[in-house]
Amino acid sequence: MEPNDQPEKPVISTKVDAFFLSVYDIFRFISRFFREVLRPPFEVQEFIRQCFMVGYKSLALISLTGFITGLVFTKQSRPSLAEFGATSWLPSLISIAVIRALAPLVTALICAGKVGSSIGAELASMKVTEQIDAMEVSAINPFKYLVVTRILACTVCLPLLMSYTALVGMMGSYLDIHLNEQTSITAFFAKAFANISFLDLFSSFFKSVCFGFTIGVVSCYQGFNASQGTTGVGKAANVAVVISMFLIFIEEIVIVQIINSIR
Amino acid sequence: MKTFTPEIDWDDVVISIRGLFKSFGSNHVLRGVDLDLHKGENIVVLGRSGTGKSVLIKIIAGLLKPDAGTVNVLGQEVPALGTAELRELRLKIGFCFQNGALYDSMTVGENLAFPLKRNDPKMTADQRRRLIDIVLDAVGLSQTINQMPAELSGGQRKRIGIARTLILRPEIMLYDEPTAGLDPITCTEINDLINEVQKRFKTSSIIITHDLTCARTTGDKIAVMKEGKFIRKGDFETVFSDNSDELIREFYDYNFTQ
């Protein structure tokens, strides 16, 4: 017997149906991640390799961006504070700005661009050249090997990179302050951390974990579900970056609101 | 023609497909496919592009789910299998993709070692190396062990793809267009390799192709697919002795009279 020949009618409209189906698909993708992440065997070697790719390979870009962010922010803030004779507040101002907001956001945006596009394109090209199917037919779980390791690496490495960005940003700021006020590094960091609370550090780490997870999930989902041949590879990389950045800003707003209500 | 007589066990069916249907949206790709593959037999599925040949073997390997019909492989109903059982079954099925589907980021040796490491973690590096040498020797590419897939020719990639499936010692081989895009000499080498695999590793195979030379050289039986159904099955002579069907006539004329 031939199965039903009638094409399925959309529930609302084709586009709206497709949107809700893709949302459902993403939730299934995330729930599969949580199921697979706890189930042995653990792909430790691939996880370490991915940490190297996400973390170590991003250090140069993060160093440059973090340093310049700290330096420029200090230079831009100085005239405003100088008007009130409050340049001594610069270390506190910079540390609050860098640790609370700039370091997590700058790190996440850079990683969304660099790591997100790379993961999206890599997995998409594996998909369109049937390498993922080849794993499947070799009795290897491609989700565990490719997706779980990459999402975990992003989630683990983003907080570490964020800490590094904060440190480098503070060093950039110190350079400018030292050149203008001849402040010692000890005095600078003493002033900088005087107004930083545990909640500030915790919120930054928490934000980075969320951002890392988001970048990992979005880019892996786009790559793993790529189609349309080589065009799909470019599209997956592009969409991975755009959606990651969009979600990072949304998460930033939500987390800041929550933290401010606790503070 | 085949240069040897394969040992086919006509009483032992390794793949049995009945009433298989598969559609992608409004595109009805398979429309009631029936097929039996016996132990030690090579069946060539011939047909024009887009008639559902690759879909058929992807359903056999459990990569796609059928809409209707039964797919019994080595006594197990593939669409009904759970993830763990399907993985177990896949160890007995070798799937050779059209372009080799080699992992770009790994050398040839790593490509071959990868399925072994994942499926038999207790195997020592020496044991793995010995198996890799055996399969590379079987496909005649021992010298490529340290090369990256990008450094290989199309024919070499396909051979390494075959080697990668052989390393798990499958009982069934599924070849997706093994000679597509290759020059005639490389095609002959691949055809000989498919026969060599059947003879040496005692595999049963389904070979998807639209190359009649490949079909004649490697197939013990030919099944011609048209619009999602088999329109003729039998040995090469039987299938092509009657050219009343337009597709059969066109295939024969295109391949042998040009």
Chai-1 contact restraints between the chains, C-beta under 6 A:
chainA,res_idxA,chainB,res_idxB,connection_type,confidence,min_distance_angstrom,max_distance_angstrom,comment,restraint_id
A,P3,B,F21,contact,1.0,0.0,6.0,A-B,restraint_1
A,P3,B,D67,contact,1.0,0.0,6.0,A-B,restraint_2
A,P3,B,A68,contact,1.0,0.0,6.0,A-B,restraint_3
A,P7,B,S26,contact,1.0,0.0,6.0,A-B,restraint_4
A,E130,B,F97,contact,1.0,0.0,6.0,A-B,restraint_5
A,E130,B,A101,contact,1.0,0.0,6.0,A-B,restraint_6
A,Q131,B,A101,contact,1.0,0.0,6.0,A-B,restraint_7
A,Q131,B,Y103,contact,1.0,0.0,6.0,A-B,restraint_8
A,D133,B,L63,contact,1.0,0.0,6.0,A-B,restraint_9
A,A134,B,F97,contact,1.0,0.0,6.0,A-B,restraint_10
A,A134,B,A101,contact,1.0,0.0,6.0,A-B,restraint_11
A,V137,B,A61,contact,1.0,0.0,6.0,A-B,restraint_12
A,V137,B,R90,contact,1.0,0.0,6.0,A-B,restraint_13
A,V137,B,F95,contact,1.0,0.0,6.0,A-B,restraint_14
A,S138,B,P115,contact,1.0,0.0,6.0,A-B,restraint_15
A,A139,B,R87,contact,1.0,0.0,6.0,A-B,restraint_16
A,A139,B,R90,contact,1.0,0.0,6.0,A-B,restraint_17
A,A139,B,L91,contact,1.0,0.0,6.0,A-B,restraint_18
A,A139,B,N119,contact,1.0,0.0,6.0,A-B,restraint_19
A,I140,B,R118,contact,1.0,0.0,6.0,A-B,restraint_20
